[in-house]
Amino acid sequence: INNAISSYENQLNRAINKSIEVILMLIGGISLVDITNNFVAASHSVKHDSTWGIYDIFSLMSSENTVNLALIAVLLMALLFAKNK
């Protein structure tokens, strides 16, 4: 009985850990898309000078391209996560 309980507890812990990892991956993916949107929005309102920075890079790209790149990065992370599990 003790072995059966330990086995069930291990299965339950693995399921809980996997669900936590999926939730954290989703939060990270949403955050990545959100931060690219924020960089694009801020890059259009920032006054550009002779120094190059992150806002200049985002101002050179269209907002659709940056969101698409962020979504591709999220999909690649999801595929790597699924492959490792």
Phi and psi restraints in degrees (value plus and minus 20) as a CYANA .aco file:
   2 ASN   PHI     -83.2   -43.2
   2 ASN   PSI     -59.6   -19.6
   3 ASN   PHI     -86.5   -46.5
   3 ASN   PSI     -58.6   -18.6
   4 ALA   PHI     -85.4   -45.4
   4 ALA   PSI     -61.2   -21.2
   5 ILE   PHI     -86.0   -46.0
   5 ILE   PSI     -62.4   -22.4
   6 SER   PHI     -83.6   -43.6
   6 SER   PSI     -61.4   -21.4
   7 SER   PHI     -83.8   -43.8
   7 SER   PSI     -64.1   -24.1
   8 TYR   PHI     -84.1   -44.1
   8 TYR   PSI     -59.6   -19.6
   9 GLU   PHI     -85.1   -45.1
   9 GLU   PSI     -59.9   -19.9
  10 ASN   PHI     -84.2   -44.2
  10 ASN   PSI     -62.7   -22.7
  11 GLN   PHI     -82.8   -42.8
  11 GLN   PSI     -61.8   -21.8
  12 LEU   PHI     -85.2   -45.2
  12 LEU   PSI     -62.5   -22.5
  13 ASN   PHI     -83.8   -43.8
  13 ASN   PSI     -59.8   -19.8
  14 ARG   PHI     -84.2   -44.2
  14 ARG   PSI     -60.8   -20.8
  15 ALA   PHI     -85.2   -45.2
  15 ALA   PSI     -61.4   -21.4
  16 ILE   PHI     -85.5   -45.5
  16 ILE   PSI     -64.0   -24.0
  17 ASN   PHI     -83.1   -43.1
  17 ASN   PSI     -60.3   -20.3
  18 LYS   PHI     -85.6   -45.6
  18 LYS   PSI     -61.5   -21.5
  19 SER   PHI     -86.4   -46.4
  19 SER   PSI     -56.1   -16.1
  20 ILE   PHI     -85.8   -45.8
  20 ILE   PSI     -61.7   -21.7
  21 GLU   PHI     -83.5   -43.5
  21 GLU   PSI     -59.7   -19.7
  22 VAL   PHI     -85.7   -45.7
  22 VAL   PSI     -63.0   -23.0
  23 ILE   PHI     -83.1   -43.1
  23 ILE   PSI     -63.7   -23.7
  24 LEU   PHI     -85.2   -45.2
  24 LEU   PSI     -56.3   -16.3
  25 MET   PHI     -85.4   -45.4
  25 MET   PSI     -61.0   -21.0
  26 LEU   PHI     -83.8   -43.8
  26 LEU   PSI     -63.0   -23.0
  27 ILE   PHI     -82.8   -42.8
  27 ILE   PSI     -61.9   -21.9
  28 GLY   PHI     -84.0   -44.0
  28 GLY   PSI     -60.1   -20.1
  29 GLY   PHI     -85.5   -45.5
  29 GLY   PSI     -63.6   -23.6
  30 ILE   PHI     -83.7   -43.7
  30 ILE   PSI     -59.6   -19.6
  31 SER   PHI     -84.3   -44.3
  31 SER   PSI     -59.3   -19.3
  32 LEU   PHI     -84.0   -44.0
  32 LEU   PSI     -64.3   -24.3
  33 VAL   PHI     -85.1   -45.1
  33 VAL   PSI     -60.5   -20.5
  34 ASP   PHI     -84.8   -44.8
  34 ASP   PSI     -61.9   -21.9
  35 ILE   PHI     -89.3   -49.3
  35 ILE   PSI     -52.9   -12.9
  36 THR   PHI     -86.9   -46.9
  36 THR   PSI     -59.0   -19.0
  37 ASN   PHI     -82.8   -42.8
  37 ASN   PSI     -59.8   -19.8
  38 ASN   PHI     -86.2   -46.2
  38 ASN   PSI     -60.4   -20.4
  39 PHE   PHI     -84.6   -44.6
  39 PHE   PSI     -60.6   -20.6
  40 VAL   PHI     -84.4   -44.4
  40 VAL   PSI     -65.4   -25.4
  41 ALA   PHI     -84.1   -44.1
  41 ALA   PSI     -60.5   -20.5
  42 ALA   PHI     -93.8   -53.8
  42 ALA   PSI     -49.4    -9.4
  43 SER   PHI     -88.0   -48.0
  43 SER   PSI     -45.9    -5.9
  44 HIS   PHI    -100.4   -60.4
  44 HIS   PSI     -39.5     0.5
  45 SER   PHI    -123.2   -83.2
  45 SER   PSI     -22.8    17.2
  46 VAL   PHI    -109.4   -69.4
  46 VAL   PSI     117.7   157.7
  47 LYS   PHI    -100.0   -60.0
  47 LYS   PSI     102.3   142.3
  48 HIS   PHI    -109.7   -69.7
  48 HIS   PSI     115.7   155.7
  49 ASP   PHI    -139.6   -99.6
  49 ASP   PSI    -177.3  -137.3
  50 SER   PHI     -97.8   -57.8
  50 SER   PSI     -29.3    10.7
  51 THR   PHI    -112.3   -72.3
  51 THR   PSI     111.0   151.0
  52 TRP   PHI    -109.2   -69.2
  52 TRP   PSI     120.0   160.0
  53 GLY   PHI    -167.9  -127.9
  53 GLY   PSI    -188.2  -148.2
  54 ILE   PHI     -86.8   -46.8
  54 ILE   PSI     -54.3   -14.3
  55 TYR   PHI     -86.2   -46.2
  55 TYR   PSI     -53.3   -13.3
  56 ASP   PHI     -86.2   -46.2
  56 ASP   PSI     -58.3   -18.3
  57 ILE   PHI     -84.3   -44.3
  57 ILE   PSI     -63.8   -23.8
  58 PHE   PHI     -91.7   -51.7
  58 PHE   PSI     -46.3    -6.3
  59 SER   PHI     -94.6   -54.6
  59 SER   PSI     -43.0    -3.0
  60 LEU   PHI     -96.2   -56.2
  60 LEU   PSI     -42.8    -2.8
  61 MET   PHI    -122.2   -82.2
  61 MET   PSI     131.8   171.8
  62 SER   PHI     -96.3   -56.3
  62 SER   PSI     138.0   178.0
  63 SER   PHI     -86.0   -46.0
  63 SER   PSI     -52.1   -12.1
  64 GLU   PHI     -84.6   -44.6
  64 GLU   PSI     -60.7   -20.7
  65 ASN   PHI     -86.9   -46.9
  65 ASN   PSI     -60.1   -20.1
  66 THR   PHI     -87.9   -47.9
  66 THR   PSI     -59.4   -19.4
  67 VAL   PHI     -86.6   -46.6
  67 VAL   PSI     -60.5   -20.5
  68 ASN   PHI     -82.7   -42.7
  68 ASN   PSI     -61.5   -21.5
  69 LEU   PHI     -84.0   -44.0
  69 LEU   PSI     -59.5   -19.5
  70 ALA   PHI     -85.9   -45.9
  70 ALA   PSI     -60.3   -20.3
  71 LEU   PHI     -87.0   -47.0
  71 LEU   PSI     -57.8   -17.8
  72 ILE   PHI     -84.0   -44.0
  72 ILE   PSI     -61.3   -21.3
  73 ALA   PHI     -82.5   -42.5
  73 ALA   PSI     -60.3   -20.3
  74 VAL   PHI     -85.1   -45.1
  74 VAL   PSI     -62.3   -22.3
  75 LEU   PHI     -84.6   -44.6
  75 LEU   PSI     -59.9   -19.9
  76 LEU   PHI     -83.7   -43.7
  76 LEU   PSI     -61.4   -21.4
  77 MET   PHI     -83.3   -43.3
  77 MET   PSI     -59.8   -19.8
  78 ALA   PHI     -85.5   -45.5
  78 ALA   PSI     -61.0   -21.0
  79 LEU   PHI     -84.7   -44.7
  79 LEU   PSI     -62.2   -22.2
  80 LEU   PHI     -84.4   -44.4
  80 LEU   PSI     -57.5   -17.5
  81 PHE   PHI     -84.3   -44.3
  81 PHE   PSI     -65.1   -25.1
  82 ALA   PHI     -87.0   -47.0
  82 ALA   PSI     -55.3   -15.3
  83 LYS   PHI     -87.9   -47.9
  83 LYS   PSI     -57.3   -17.3
  84 ASN   PHI     -96.4   -56.4
  84 ASN   PSI     -36.5     3.5
